[in-house]
Amino acid sequence: MTARLAIATHNAHKVGEIWAILAPSVPGLSREDVASAGELGAPSPVEDGTSFAENALIKARALAASTGLPAIADDSGIAVDIMGGAPGIFSALWSGQHGEDQANLDLLLAQMADIPDEHRGAAFVCAAVLVTPAGEEIVCEGRMPGRLLREPRGEHGFGYDPIFMGEGQTLSNAELDAETKNALSHRGAAFRALAPHVAALLAD
């Protein structure tokens, strides 16, 4: 594999999603130019940061060091206003076990059951980072404000998408097609902001 850019995930679907967001702003970036940590045989570091940006940097630094390639990583989650920004960096393990999407969603709905609609504000937050083998680090953040619904809607997306509706929208994130979601989402905003930095690096 002759990748030019490493992405700190073991999820092939996520690699494709990130490539699709970056490609319009990074001339000549083909799907074959990007590879996941899994494809490159890179280990997964312990994410013990206290913010989305810190956790993303931990992943990207480790990947750049182990592969010798420029590395991209992101960390994201949902921040509920009335809960002081929780689940936040603990979004993926809110119910106690990492990646249990349905259990996480069910627990958050139960915790918010008695909260009136006017106090159900929330936002998806993403930090996307680029780290070079030489130690250059760039951090970009994106937010998708909105509110929590009272029951899941839609079959697309993942995580908390079925119970989140973006500001000004009439559909939940799980009811949006992939192109629309990328245009509106926190991850799309963060990676579009990062894209010019990736383009400049790969053009050198």
C-alpha positions as CSV (number, residue, x, y, z in Angstrom):
1,M,0.0,0.0,0.0
2,T,1.4,3.4,-1.0
3,A,-0.8,5.7,1.1
4,R,0.1,9.4,1.4
5,L,-2.1,10.1,4.4
6,A,-3.0,7.9,7.4
7,I,-6.3,8.2,9.2
8,A,-6.6,7.1,12.8
9,T,-9.5,4.7,12.7
10,H,-10.0,1.0,12.1
11,N,-13.4,1.7,10.5
12,A,-13.2,1.5,6.7
13,H,-16.5,3.3,6.4
14,K,-15.2,6.2,8.3
15,V,-12.1,6.4,6.1
16,G,-14.3,6.7,3.1
17,E,-16.5,9.4,4.7
18,I,-13.4,11.5,5.7
19,W,-11.9,11.1,2.2
20,A,-15.2,12.2,0.6
21,I,-15.2,15.4,2.7
22,L,-11.5,16.1,2.0
23,A,-11.3,15.2,-1.7
24,P,-13.1,18.3,-3.1
25,S,-10.6,20.6,-1.4
26,V,-7.4,18.5,-1.8
27,P,-6.4,18.3,-5.5
28,G,-5.5,14.8,-6.7
29,L,-6.4,13.0,-3.5
30,S,-7.6,9.6,-4.6
31,R,-9.2,7.0,-2.3
32,E,-6.1,4.9,-2.6
33,D,-4.0,7.8,-1.1
34,V,-5.6,7.4,2.3
35,A,-5.3,4.4,4.6
36,S,-6.7,3.5,8.0
37,A,-4.6,2.7,11.1
38,G,-5.9,-0.9,10.7
39,E,-4.7,-1.2,7.1
40,L,-1.3,0.1,8.1
41,G,-1.0,-2.2,11.1
42,A,-0.8,0.6,13.6
43,P,-1.6,0.1,17.3
44,S,-4.4,2.0,19.0
45,P,-3.2,4.4,21.8
46,V,-4.9,5.0,25.1
47,E,-7.2,8.0,24.7
48,D,-6.9,9.7,28.1
49,G,-7.3,13.3,27.1
50,T,-9.8,15.7,28.7
51,S,-11.1,17.2,25.5
52,F,-12.0,16.2,22.0
53,A,-8.9,18.0,20.7
54,E,-6.6,16.2,23.2
55,N,-7.9,12.8,22.3
56,A,-7.6,13.4,18.6
57,L,-4.1,14.6,19.0
58,I,-3.1,11.5,21.0
59,K,-4.4,9.3,18.1
60,A,-2.8,11.3,15.3
61,R,0.6,11.6,17.1
62,A,0.8,7.9,17.7
63,L,-0.2,7.1,14.1
64,A,2.3,9.6,12.6
65,A,5.1,8.2,14.8
66,S,4.3,4.5,13.9
67,T,3.8,5.0,10.1
68,G,6.0,8.0,9.2
69,L,3.0,9.4,7.3
70,P,1.1,12.6,7.9
71,A,-1.8,11.5,10.2
72,I,-5.4,12.7,10.6
73,A,-7.6,11.9,13.5
74,D,-10.8,13.2,15.0
75,D,-12.7,12.8,18.2
76,S,-16.4,13.8,18.5
77,G,-19.5,13.4,20.6
78,I,-22.7,15.0,21.7
79,A,-22.8,17.8,24.3
80,V,-26.2,18.4,26.0
81,D,-26.7,22.0,27.3
82,I,-28.6,21.2,30.5
83,M,-26.1,18.4,31.4
84,G,-23.2,20.9,31.3
85,G,-21.8,19.5,28.0
86,A,-22.1,15.8,28.9
87,P,-21.8,13.1,27.6
88,G,-19.0,15.0,25.7
89,I,-15.8,13.0,25.4
90,F,-17.6,10.1,27.1
91,S,-20.3,9.9,24.4
92,A,-19.1,6.5,23.1
93,L,-19.1,4.8,26.5
94,W,-21.9,6.7,28.2
95,S,-23.6,3.5,29.2
96,G,-20.4,2.0,30.6
97,Q,-19.1,0.0,27.6
98,H,-17.4,1.5,24.5
99,G,-19.4,1.6,21.3
100,E,-22.8,0.3,22.6
101,D,-24.8,2.8,20.5
102,Q,-28.2,1.6,21.5
103,A,-27.5,1.5,25.2
104,N,-25.9,4.9,25.1
105,L,-28.8,6.4,23.3
106,D,-31.4,4.7,25.6
107,L,-29.6,6.0,28.7
108,L,-29.4,9.6,27.4
109,L,-33.1,9.5,26.5
110,A,-34.0,8.2,30.0
111,Q,-31.9,10.9,31.7
112,M,-33.6,13.6,29.6
113,A,-37.1,12.1,29.9
114,D,-38.5,14.8,32.2
115,I,-36.8,17.7,30.5
116,P,-39.2,20.1,28.5
117,D,-38.6,20.7,24.9
118,E,-37.3,24.3,25.4
119,H,-34.4,22.9,27.5
120,R,-33.3,20.0,25.2
121,G,-30.6,22.0,23.4
122,A,-27.5,20.0,22.4
123,A,-24.7,20.0,19.8
124,F,-22.6,17.5,18.1
125,V,-18.9,18.6,18.4
126,C,-15.9,17.4,16.5
127,A,-12.1,18.1,16.7
128,A,-10.2,17.1,13.6
129,V,-6.4,17.2,13.7
130,L,-3.4,16.8,11.3
131,V,-0.1,15.8,12.7
132,T,3.1,15.4,10.5
133,P,6.0,13.2,11.3
134,A,8.1,16.4,11.8
135,G,5.8,17.4,14.6
136,E,3.6,20.0,13.0
137,E,0.1,20.0,14.6
138,I,-3.1,21.6,13.3
139,V,-6.5,21.5,15.1
140,C,-9.9,22.4,13.6
141,E,-13.2,22.2,15.3
142,G,-16.8,21.9,14.1
143,R,-20.2,22.1,15.8
144,M,-23.7,21.2,14.7
145,P,-26.2,22.8,17.1
146,G,-29.6,21.4,17.5
147,R,-31.8,19.6,20.1
148,L,-32.6,16.2,21.4
149,L,-35.8,14.4,20.2
150,R,-37.9,12.4,22.6
151,E,-37.7,9.1,20.5
152,P,-35.4,7.8,17.8
153,R,-36.2,8.6,14.2
154,G,-34.5,7.3,11.0
155,E,-32.4,4.4,9.9
156,H,-29.2,6.1,8.8
157,G,-26.2,7.3,10.7
158,F,-24.9,5.9,13.9
159,G,-24.5,6.8,17.6
160,Y,-26.9,9.5,18.8
161,D,-28.0,10.5,15.2
162,P,-31.6,9.1,15.6
163,I,-32.3,11.4,18.6
164,F,-30.7,14.5,17.3
165,M,-32.2,17.2,15.0
166,G,-30.0,20.0,13.7
167,E,-30.9,23.6,14.1
168,G,-33.4,24.6,11.4
169,Q,-33.9,21.0,10.3
170,T,-37.1,19.0,10.2
171,L,-35.3,15.6,10.0
172,S,-33.2,13.8,12.5
173,N,-29.5,13.1,11.6
174,A,-30.5,9.5,11.0
175,E,-33.1,10.6,8.4
176,L,-30.6,12.5,6.4
177,D,-28.7,11.1,3.4
178,A,-24.9,10.9,3.7
179,E,-24.3,13.9,1.4
180,T,-26.7,16.1,3.3
181,K,-25.4,15.0,6.6
182,N,-21.8,15.7,5.6
183,A,-22.8,19.2,4.5
184,L,-24.4,20.0,7.8
185,S,-22.4,17.9,10.3
186,H,-19.8,18.8,12.9
187,R,-17.4,16.3,11.3
188,G,-18.0,17.8,7.9
189,A,-17.3,21.3,9.2
190,A,-14.1,20.3,11.1
191,F,-12.7,18.4,8.1
192,R,-13.5,21.1,5.6
193,A,-11.6,23.5,7.8
194,L,-8.7,21.0,7.9
195,A,-8.7,20.3,4.2
196,P,-6.7,23.4,3.1
197,H,-3.9,22.4,5.5
198,V,-3.9,18.8,4.1
199,A,-3.8,20.2,0.6
200,A,-0.8,22.4,1.4
201,L,1.1,19.6,3.0
202,L,0.5,17.1,0.2
203,A,1.4,19.7,-2.4
204,D,4.9,20.3,-0.9
